[in-house]
Amino acid sequence: MSNHTAVSTFLLWGFSSFPQLQNLLFVVIFFSHVTILVANVSIMVAIKLSHNLHTPMYYFLFGLSFSETCTTMVILPHVLVDLLSESKTISLPECATQMFFFFGLAANNCFIMAAMSYDRYFAILSPLHYHTLMIRKICFKLMAASCVVGFLISLCITMTVFNLSFCDSNNIQHFFCDISPVVHLACGYTSHHEMAIFMLSTFVLVGSFILIIIPYVFIVSIVVKMPSAKGRYKAFLTCSSHLTVVSLHYGFASFVYFRSKDSDAFYEDMLLAVTYTVLTPLLNPTTYSLRKKEMQTALRKVLGSVIKNFPQLTNKKAPNIKKTEH
């Protein structure tokens, strides 16, 4: 990579277009980041500690929450530093690493959602045999496969992008190293590179979306044949949260990656990127888990346990403090 590159650092110039909003953006993104971390970590702790949540659906939700948390950790801390800094620089290796982990985790999210759709299909098709069909071992294999495939594709994209030569401007019109604003700085970028990146991105977004649609076609055929309206309503509730998350995730991502590009599109892409780096991770915990009574009960128990044990922890520390002072 170093043999072909004349640029060693990039400038993430995205939010610099709004100098009067730097402080406000920092506050909003900081509290959004903290909320994302608290919500997703709470969900993972609740699933881990609550035995009644040790079911296939919540195994997948645990994996999705963990992946969403890692995705925001790849992007948002660096954004917060840039909002307080004047340099806003990122080295070429850091930029490549950020792109690799961001796209790998994003692809992992897509394939986990695809696995969740098959989980919903078996839950509706055969509720009595659901726990024997979707055992923990199968769930872990599906999540492992999602991770491996996602990061392999991300590695191919990252290598394609950073094997290009960057010899002109180093100003990235974005707040992180996304694919489109980076490749448009490369002077060796050809239609062959563009086609390769497009095909790999399409495989992730369209391929995983097709994997989601297939079980839902069968789900619809099952639901239509249900004799009672109550059964159809219950089946709809079983899938509603997953469908909402899928719609948000794929709606924003596909609009950014598949729409036609022009010279003025970077600002629109940057604003849209805020939705799937900040807004979507904020909405996913609420949409997918906090609406469910089992999760609400588990979270109340975890929160109650923390509040109950907090005075005991402070009392244990108190004698040590007094001895030190004495």
N, C-alpha and C positions, 0 to 999 in steps of 0.2 A: 504494500500500500504506500509506504514511504517513497518508493522509487518513482511513483506516478503522481505524487501530490506536491504542489507548490505552496498550499495553504496549510498551516499548522493549527490555527485557531479560527473559530467562527464567532460572530456576534449575533446573539439572539435578540433581534431588534423588534420583536412583535409588539409588546406592550409599550415600547418607547414612543409609539405613535399617539399615545394618550398620556402625555406627561402630567397633565393636571389631575389624572385619576390614579396615579401610582399608589398613593397612600390608601385610597379607598379600595383599590384592587387588592392590595396587600391584606387589608383587614378582612375583606370578603373571602379571599382564597384561604387565608390562615384559618379562619373559623370553619370554613367548609372542609378543609383538610382534617382538622381536629374532629369534626362531626363524623366524617367518613371513617376515621380510625376508631373512634369510640363505638360507633354503630356496628361496624363489621367485627371488631374484636369482641364486643358484647355478644353478638350472634354466635361467634365461634366458641366462646366460653360457655354459653348457654347450651349449645349442642353437645359440647364435650362433657358437661357435668350432668345433663338431664338424660336419664336412661330412656325415658319415653320418646326422646327425639333421636334415638339411635335407629333411624329408619333410612331406607335408600334416598328418599327425597332430601332429607336433611344432611346426609353425607355429601350429596352433590352441592347443596347450599353452602356447606362448610367450605368445600373446595372453591366455589365461586366467590365467597366472601374473602377468602385468603388471597385469591388471585386479584380481586378488585383492590384489596389493600396494597398488595405489592405494586400494582399498576400505578396507583396514585403516588406511592413512595418513589417511583422512578421519575415522576414528572414534577410534582408540586413542590417538594423542598427546594429544588433548583430554581423554580419559578419565584418562590418567596425570596430567595437570596438575590436573584436578579432584580427584583422590584426595589430592593434596598441598596443595590450596588449601581455604580455608574458605568462600570466596564462591561457587564453583561456578556462576558466571554465564556466560551466552552471549547476545550481542546478537541482536536479531531478524534482521538481515541475515546474521550468521554462522550462525544456526540454519537459515535458508532455504537458504544455500549448502551447509551440511552435508547437509541433506535431499536437495537436488538432486543432488549428486555421489554420495551413498550409494545412492540409489535408481537413478540412472542407471547406475552401475557394476554394481549388483546385477542390473539388467535386462540389461545387456551380458553379464554372466556367463551368464544364462539362455539368451540367444540364441546365444552361442558354444557352449554345450553342445549346443544343437539342431543347429548346424552340424557339430559333431563326430560326432553320430549319423549324419548322412548320409555323412560321411567313413568311418565304420565300415561302413556299408552297401555302399559302393563297394569297400572293401577286401575284403569277403567275396564280393560278387557277382562281381567281375571282378578278381582279384588281378594278373593279367598286364597288364591295361590300367589299373590303378589310378593310376599316375603320369601317365598321359596324360589321364585323366578329371579328376583333382584337381590341376591345375597350380597353381603359386604365385599366379598372377593371380586365379584363382577364390577361393582361400583368403583372400587379402587383401580381395577384394570382399565376401565373406561376413562377415569380421570388421568391415569398415567399416560394412556395413549393420547389423550387430548393435549397434555403437556409436551410430550415428545414430538408429535406432529407439528404443534404450534411453533415450537422453538426451532425445529428443523427448517420450516418455511421461513421463519424470521432470519435464520442464519443465511439462507440463500439470498434473501432480499438485501440484507445488510452487506454481504460480500459483493453483490452486484453494484450497490450504490457506492461503496467506499473503495472499490477498485477503479473507479473513475478518477480522472484528474481534475483538481479544483485549482484553477489558475487565474480566476478573475475576481469578482466580488466575493467577500466572505460574510456578507450581511444576510442572515437568515430572517426572512420576514415572518417570523413565527415565535412562539414562546417556548418551544422545545424542538428537538431534531426529528420532525416528521418527514416522511418520505418525499412528498412533492416539493416543499420549499428547498430541501437539500439538493435533490437531483437537478433542479433548475439552476444551481450555481456551478454545475459541472460543465466544463468546456468539451468533454469527450462524450457527452450524453447523446445517444443515437436512438433511432426508432427500434432497434433490436433490444436495447436496454429497456426502453419504455414498454415494449411488448412482454419482455420477461417479467418485469415488475407487475404489470397489469395482470398477467396470467396467474402469478403467485397470489396476488391480492384477491383475484376473482375466486381462486380455489378455496381460500379461507372464507370469504364472505358468502359467495354464491353456493359453494360446496356445502358448507355447514348449514346454510339456510335451507337447501334442498333436503338435507338430512333431518331438519326440523319439520319441514312440510310433510314428508312421507308419512310419519306416524300420525300426524294430525288429520290427514285424509282418512285414515282408518278410524281414528277417534270420532270424526264427524259421522261416518257411516254407522258406527256403533251407537252413538247418541241418538241419531235419527230413528233408529229401530227400537229405542226404549219405549215401553208402553206408557209410563207415567211421566207427567210433567215434573214431578218432584225429583225423579231420577235424572232427568235431563238437566235440571237446574243444578243438582249436586255435582254432576259430571262437568258442567260448565265452570262451577266454582273451583273444581280440582285443577283446571287448566288456566283459569283467568289470570292468576299472578304471573305464571310463566309466559303467557302470551303478551302481557303488558310489558314485561322486561325485554322480551325479544323485539317487540315493536320499537321500543325506545332505542335499544342498542343498534339494531340493523338500520333503522330509519336514518339516524344521524350519520352513522359510519358510511353507509352506501351513498348518501348524498355528497359527502366529502370526497370519497375515493373514486366514484364513478361518473360524476358530472364533468362536463367539458371545462377545461382550464383556459384561462386567459391571464393577461398581465395584471388585471385588477382583482383576481380571484383570491389572492393570498389573504387579504384582510377578512374576506367572508369565510375562508377556510379556518382562519385563526379563531374567529368568533364561534364557529360551529364546533371547533375542537374543544372549546370550553365545555360544551354540553356533554361530550363523552369522556372528558378527563375530570370534570368536577360535578356536573349536574347528574349524570347517569349513576355514578357510584353513590351519590347522595340519595337518589330515589330508589335504587335497587333494594336496600335493606327494608325500607318502608313498604315497598310494593310487594316484595316476595315473602317476607317473613313477619314483619310487625303486624300485618293484617290477620295472621293466623293465631287462634286462641292458644294453641299449644306453645307457640313461641312467646307470646305475651306472658303466659304463666311462668315459663322457664326464665325469662328475663327478670320478672318480678322477684323470683326466688333468688337469682344471682345477685340482684341489686340489694335485696333484703339481707342476704348473707354478708355482703360487703359492709353495709351500714351497721349491722349487728356486731361484726368483728372489729370494726374500726376503733371503737373506744378501748377494746382490749389491747390492740396493738400499740396505741398511744400510752396506755398505762404501763405496759411492759418496758417502754423506752424511758419513762419518767424517772425511775430509780437510778438508772445509769447516768442520766443528766445531772441529778442531784449529787451523786458521788463525785462526779467530775468537778462540779462547782466547789464542793467542800474541799 
